[in-house]
């Protein structure tokens, strides 16, 4: 059996896959070779960190979640956990745009549900009738447990229209850049479906969960890290550290793959690139966007290919702007704000990057990052750079009162970067896996399958590596 593993795609999922193959090979002495093919001139996909003077600007993801342990564990195995940085506790507040003003998300509000009474009663985010409707969730019976439903349907059913429009949609939009009325609850937030099944009331379940966490903290066994962490030198550090652990000469940039063919007789994969080079492998890991994966598998597994091509995606852009602290008439005191679509603004959200993490801006300076586009405002992604920056600056002037020209601006575009987990997504993934079951030396990895975050991508990459390496081990 050919002992080479080819990983196609040099984003974080592909890098994690290649690294895990090397780890397993070293542990088991299987004599494997890894080759990573990346179509672009750089590794990391949407992850990129840029230094502008003394500012640290993130192009895409600026952190990863620690509740999902895979990225954190990889950092520990790579030996640079000391470089991890937690969010700044003094600014752990989020605002929501409401009727043209920034209103704080009520203290104790757990994504969809309030867990503290008085902040919920006092907030102007909801009308009196809206608050009564949300409180009535405590008395509602369980819904049907059989079928997948949209997140929008779930929130509307349990909490009412105001909860959906004013909180759930903008918060979820910040994660998935998606329309909650199309977003699969089962694929994105199954814990809420499970709460309804086990506790009936989401408010009661989240309140119980918050109390459990408080007791955990009081016992002195709280987590070492905050919920989100980053690297002191930016997320590019993660990419670079993994790349340095891969064998010299194993990574090939500017190598877009044209065809993936399986030779059933030889049990060998043949990969041809646009440069008319051909490589053979005993196993292949596809860590490319789902539609691209579908294109490559068209002649190998037609049914799976069609399913993959039908996983849609949304495009987003980030606009980073640097200011002097004195340019703001009011002191910034939070991680940033999110914007409900009903507000009809031209940004989805804005992160106060230099308050969220230390070391992002020099003393006396502020770094902000606005998010544009997504599935609910796709037309804004199509604006040229000048228009996009103008729109962002107008929104910041209106909401934050900052009218001074920025010290600099930086726009990064991420076309078709956010897979859309529409209702039925999990069933689609199961069908894809069933179609590909006859190819045990083929595995898929990336954000299109079971989670869009960095930690999810690391997990899928490592699981893909373990799957194909086990085939080599079984063949020894």
C-alpha positions in Angstrom: 0.0 0.0 0.0 1.3 3.5 -0.9 2.4 5.1 2.4 1.7 8.7 1.4 -1.1 10.8 2.8 -2.0 13.8 0.7 -3.9 16.6 2.5 -5.6 19.0 0.1 -6.2 22.4 1.7 -3.8 24.5 3.9 -6.3 26.1 6.2 -6.4 25.3 9.9 -8.3 22.0 9.3 -5.8 20.8 6.7 -2.8 21.9 8.8 -4.3 20.1 11.9 -4.8 17.0 9.8 -1.3 16.9 8.4 0.2 17.5 11.9 -1.9 14.7 13.4 -0.8 12.3 10.7 2.8 13.1 11.7 2.1 12.7 15.3 0.4 9.3 14.8 3.1 8.1 12.4 5.8 9.0 15.0 3.9 7.2 17.7 3.3 4.0 15.7 6.3 4.0 13.3 4.2 3.4 10.2 6.6 4.9 7.7 4.1 7.4 6.4 4.8 10.5 4.3 2.7 13.6 4.3 2.2 16.0 1.4 0.0 19.1 1.8 -1.2 20.9 -1.3 -2.5 24.5 -1.0 -4.0 26.4 -4.0 -3.1 29.9 -2.7 0.4 31.4 -2.0 -0.1 31.2 1.8 -1.2 28.9 4.5 -4.0 29.6 7.0 -7.1 30.2 4.9 -9.1 33.0 6.5 -6.6 33.2 9.4 -4.1 36.0 8.9 -2.5 38.5 11.2 -1.0 41.8 10.0 1.3 44.2 11.9 0.6 47.9 11.0 3.0 50.1 13.0 2.3 48.9 16.6 -1.2 47.6 15.9 -2.0 43.9 15.5 -4.8 43.4 13.0 -6.6 40.2 12.4 -8.0 39.5 8.9 -10.4 36.7 10.0 -10.9 34.7 13.2 -9.4 36.5 16.2 -9.7 33.7 18.7 -11.0 30.2 19.5 -13.3 28.8 22.1 -11.9 26.9 25.0 -15.2 25.0 25.9 -14.4 22.9 22.8 -11.0 21.5 23.8 -9.4 20.5 20.5 -7.6 23.8 19.6 -6.5 24.3 23.1 -5.1 20.8 23.4 -3.3 21.2 20.1 -1.6 24.4 21.4 -0.5 22.4 24.5 0.9 19.6 22.4 2.7 22.1 20.2 4.3 23.6 23.3 3.2 27.2 23.1 0.2 27.3 25.5 2.2 30.0 27.3 1.5 32.3 24.4 -2.3 32.1 24.9 -4.0 35.2 26.0 -7.5 35.4 27.7 -10.0 38.2 27.1 -9.7 41.2 29.3 -12.2 40.7 32.1 -12.8 44.4 32.7 -14.5 44.7 29.3 -16.7 41.6 29.2 -19.8 43.3 28.1 -21.7 43.3 24.8 -24.0 46.0 23.5 -26.9 45.6 21.1 -28.1 48.4 18.8 -31.6 49.3 19.6 -33.5 52.2 18.0 -30.2 53.8 17.0 -28.6 53.5 20.5 -26.2 51.0 22.1 -28.0 49.1 24.9 -26.1 46.6 27.0 -27.2 43.0 26.7 -28.8 42.4 30.2 -26.4 40.9 32.7 -27.0 37.1 32.9 -28.5 36.9 29.5 -27.4 33.5 28.1 -27.6 33.9 24.3 -31.3 33.2 24.1 -32.6 33.3 27.6 -32.4 35.6 30.7 -31.0 34.0 33.9 -31.3 37.1 36.1 -34.6 38.8 36.8 -33.8 42.4 37.6 -31.5 43.2 34.7 -34.1 41.6 32.4 -36.9 43.7 33.9 -34.9 46.9 33.6 -33.6 46.6 30.0 -35.1 48.8 27.3 -34.3 46.2 24.7 -37.8 44.6 25.0 -41.2 46.1 25.4 -43.4 45.2 28.4 -45.4 42.7 26.3 -42.2 41.3 24.9 -40.8 40.7 28.4 -44.1 39.0 29.4 -43.9 36.8 26.4 -40.3 35.8 27.2 -41.2 35.1 30.8 -44.0 32.9 29.7 -41.4 30.4 28.3 -41.2 29.1 31.9 -44.7 27.7 31.5 -44.7 26.5 27.9 -44.9 22.7 27.2 -42.2 20.9 25.2 -42.3 21.1 21.5 -42.1 18.2 19.1 -38.8 16.4 19.5 -38.6 14.5 16.2 -37.6 16.8 13.4 -35.0 19.4 12.9 -36.3 23.0 13.0 -34.8 26.4 12.3 -33.2 28.4 15.1 -35.6 31.2 14.2 -38.6 28.9 14.6 -37.3 27.6 17.9 -36.7 31.1 19.4 -40.0 32.5 18.1 -41.9 29.4 19.5 -40.2 29.6 22.9 -39.7 33.3 23.5 -41.5 35.3 20.9 -40.7 37.7 18.0 -38.8 40.4 20.0 -36.3 37.9 21.5 -35.6 36.6 18.0 -35.3 40.0 16.2 -33.5 42.0 18.9 -31.2 39.4 20.5 -31.0 35.9 18.9 -30.7 37.1 15.3 -27.8 39.5 15.9 -25.9 37.3 18.3 -26.3 34.2 16.1 -25.4 36.4 13.1 -22.1 37.2 14.7 -21.3 33.5 14.8 -22.8 32.1 11.6 -23.5 35.1 9.4 -26.7 33.3 8.7 -30.5 33.8 8.6 -31.9 32.2 11.8 -35.1 31.3 9.9 -32.9 28.9 7.8 -30.3 27.9 10.3 -30.6 24.4 11.7 -31.0 24.3 15.4 -29.8 20.7 15.6 -26.6 21.4 13.7 -25.7 24.7 15.4 -27.1 24.8 18.9 -28.2 21.3 19.9 -27.8 22.1 23.6 -31.0 24.2 23.5 -33.0 21.4 21.9 -31.6 19.1 24.6 -32.6 21.6 27.3 -36.1 21.6 26.1 -36.2 17.8 26.0 -34.7 17.3 29.5 -35.9 20.4 31.4 -38.8 21.6 29.3 -38.0 25.3 30.0 -34.9 26.9 28.5 -34.9 29.7 31.1 -35.0 27.1 33.9 -32.3 25.0 32.2 -30.0 28.0 31.6 -30.5 29.3 35.2 -29.6 25.9 36.5 -26.5 25.8 34.3 -25.4 29.2 35.5 -25.8 28.2 39.1 -23.7 25.0 38.5 -20.9 27.1 36.9 -21.0 29.6 39.8 -20.6 26.7 42.3 -17.8 25.4 40.2 -16.0 28.7 40.3 -16.5 29.1 44.0 -15.0 25.7 44.7 -11.7 27.0 43.2 -11.8 24.6 40.3 -12.7 27.2 37.7 -11.2 27.2 34.2 -7.6 28.5 33.7 -8.7 30.3 30.5 -11.5 32.5 29.6 -14.2 31.3 27.2 -12.3 32.7 24.2 -8.5 32.9 23.9 -6.1 34.1 21.3 -2.3 34.1 20.7 -0.1 37.0 22.0 1.1 37.6 18.4 -2.2 37.0 16.7 -3.8 33.9 15.3 -1.2 33.7 12.6 1.1 32.2 15.3 -1.2 29.1 15.4 -0.7 28.6 11.7 3.0 29.2 11.7 3.6 26.9 14.7 1.8 24.0 13.0 3.6 24.6 9.7 7.0 24.5 11.4 6.2 21.1 12.8 5.6 19.6 9.4 8.5 17.9 7.5 10.6 20.2 5.3 9.4 20.1 1.7 6.0 18.5 2.6 4.0 21.7 1.9 3.4 22.9 -1.7 1.8 26.3 -2.1 0.3 27.6 -5.4 -0.8 24.0 -6.1 -4.5 24.0 -6.9 -5.8 20.4 -7.4 -7.6 19.7 -10.7 -8.7 16.1 -10.3 -8.9 13.4 -7.6 -9.1 9.9 -9.0 -9.3 6.5 -7.2 -7.7 3.4 -8.8 -9.7 0.6 -7.3 -7.3 -2.1 -8.6 -4.2 -0.5 -7.1 -6.1 1.0 -4.2 -4.3 4.2 -4.9 -5.4 7.8 -5.2 -4.1 9.9 -8.1 -4.0 13.7 -7.6 -3.4 16.0 -10.5 -2.7 19.7 -10.1 -3.4 22.6 -12.4 0.3 22.6 -13.1 -0.1 19.2 -14.7 1.8 17.4 -11.9 0.5 14.1 -10.7 1.0 12.6 -7.3 -0.1 9.2 -5.9 -1.2 8.5 -2.3 -2.5 5.7 -0.2 -4.9 8.1 1.5 -6.4 11.6 0.9 -7.8 14.2 3.2 -9.9 16.9 1.6 -9.8 20.0 3.8 -11.3 22.4 1.1 -14.6 24.3 1.0 -17.5 21.9 0.5 -18.4 23.0 -3.1 -14.7 22.7 -4.1 -14.6 19.3 -2.5 -17.6 18.3 -4.4 -16.0 19.4 -7.7 -12.9 17.3 -7.0 -15.0 14.2 -6.1 -17.3 14.5 -9.1 -15.8 11.5 -11.0 -15.3 9.4 -7.8 -18.5 9.7 -5.8 -21.1 11.6 -7.8 -23.9 11.5 -5.2 -21.6 12.8 -2.4 -20.3 15.4 -4.8 -23.7 16.8 -5.5 -24.6 17.0 -1.8 -21.3 18.8 -1.1 -22.0 21.3 -3.8 -25.3 22.1 -2.3 -23.9 23.3 1.0 -24.2 27.0 0.5 -22.0 29.7 2.0 -22.0 33.4 2.8 -19.4 36.0 2.2 -18.1 38.4 4.8 -15.6 41.2 5.1 -13.8 42.9 8.0 -13.0 46.5 8.2 -10.3 47.4 10.8 -10.0 51.0 11.8 -7.5 52.6 14.2 -8.2 55.8 16.2 -6.8 57.9 19.0 -8.6 57.3 22.3 -9.5 61.0 22.5 -11.4 60.7 19.2 -14.3 59.1 21.1 -16.6 61.3 23.1 -17.4 58.5 25.5 -15.2 55.9 27.0 -15.4 52.4 25.4 -16.1 49.8 28.0 -17.0 46.5 26.3 -16.0 43.9 23.7 -18.2 45.7 21.1 -21.7 45.5 19.8 -24.0 43.5 17.4 -26.6 45.0 15.1 -30.0 43.4 14.5 -31.1 43.4 10.9 -34.3 45.2 11.8 -32.1 48.3 12.6 -31.2 48.5 8.9 -27.6 49.4 9.5 -24.7 48.6 7.1 -22.6 46.5 9.5 -23.4 43.2 11.3 -21.2 43.9 14.3 -18.2 45.7 15.6 -15.5 44.3 17.9 -13.4 46.7 20.1 -10.3 44.6 19.4 -7.9 46.5 21.6 -10.3 46.1 24.6 -11.1 42.5 23.9 -7.4 41.4 24.0 -4.3 43.1 25.2 -1.5 44.0 22.8 -3.7 44.9 19.9 -3.0 48.6 19.9 -0.4 50.9 21.5 -1.1 53.0 24.5 -3.6 55.8 23.8 -4.9 54.2 20.6 -8.0 52.1 19.8 -8.5 49.4 17.2 -12.0 48.5 16.0 -13.1 45.8 13.6 -16.5 45.9 11.8 -18.1 43.0 10.1 -19.9 43.3 6.7 -22.2 41.1 4.6 -23.4 37.7 5.6 -26.5 36.0 4.2 -28.9 38.7 5.3 -27.0 41.6 3.7 -25.0 40.1 0.8 -25.2 43.2 -1.3 -23.0 45.1 1.2 -20.1 42.6 0.6 -20.2 43.7 -3.1 -19.4 47.4 -2.3 -15.9 48.6 -3.3 -13.4 49.3 -0.6 -14.0 53.1 -0.6 -17.8 52.6 -0.2 -17.4 49.9 2.4 -15.1 52.1 4.6 -17.4 55.1 4.1 -20.4 53.1 5.3 -18.5 51.8 8.4 -17.3 55.2 9.4 -20.8 56.6 9.1 -22.1 53.9 11.3 -19.4 54.4 13.9 -20.1 58.2 13.8 -23.7 57.6 14.4 -23.4 54.9 17.1 -20.1 55.9 18.9 -19.8 59.6 18.0 -16.3 59.1 16.4 -16.0 61.5 13.5 -12.3 61.9 13.2 -10.6 60.2 10.3 -9.0 56.9 11.2 -5.2 56.6 11.6 -5.5 53.8 9.0 -8.1 51.3 7.7 -7.6 47.8 6.5 -10.2 45.7 4.6 -10.1 41.9 4.3 -12.7 40.1 2.2 -13.6 36.4 2.7 -15.8 35.3 -0.2 -18.0 32.3 0.4 -16.2 31.7 3.7 -19.1 30.9 6.0 -20.9 27.6 5.4 -24.6 27.8 6.0 -26.0 25.1 8.2 -29.5 25.1 6.9 -32.3 23.0 8.3 -31.5 19.4 7.4 -27.8 19.9 7.5 -27.0 17.0 9.8 -29.0 14.6 7.5 -27.1 15.9 4.5 -23.8 15.2 6.3 -24.9 11.7 7.1 -25.8 11.1 3.5 -22.4 12.3 2.4 -20.7 10.0 4.8 -22.8 7.1 3.7 -21.9 7.8 0.0 -18.2 7.9 0.9 -18.2 4.9 3.2 -16.8 2.7 0.5 -13.6 4.8 0.5 -12.0 4.2 3.9 -8.8 6.0 2.8 -10.7 9.2 2.1 -11.7 11.7 4.7 -13.2 15.2 4.8 -12.3 18.1 7.1 -13.2 21.7 7.6 -15.9 24.1 8.7 -18.7 22.8 6.4 -19.5 19.7 8.4 -19.8 19.8 12.2 -18.9 23.3 13.4 -17.5 26.5 11.9 -15.1 27.6 14.7 -11.3 27.1 14.9 -11.7 24.3 17.5 -14.2 22.5 15.3 -11.9 22.7 12.3 -9.0 21.3 14.4 -11.3 18.4 15.5 -12.4 17.5 12.0 -8.8 17.6 10.7 -7.5 15.4 13.5 -10.4 13.0 13.2 -9.8 12.7 9.4 -6.1 12.0 10.1 -7.0 9.3 12.7 -9.4 7.7 10.2 -6.9 7.3 7.4 -4.0 6.4 9.6 -6.0 3.6 11.1 -6.3 2.1 7.6 -2.5 2.0 7.3 -2.2 0.5 10.7 -4.7 -2.2 9.8 -2.8 -3.0 6.6 0.5 -3.7 8.3 
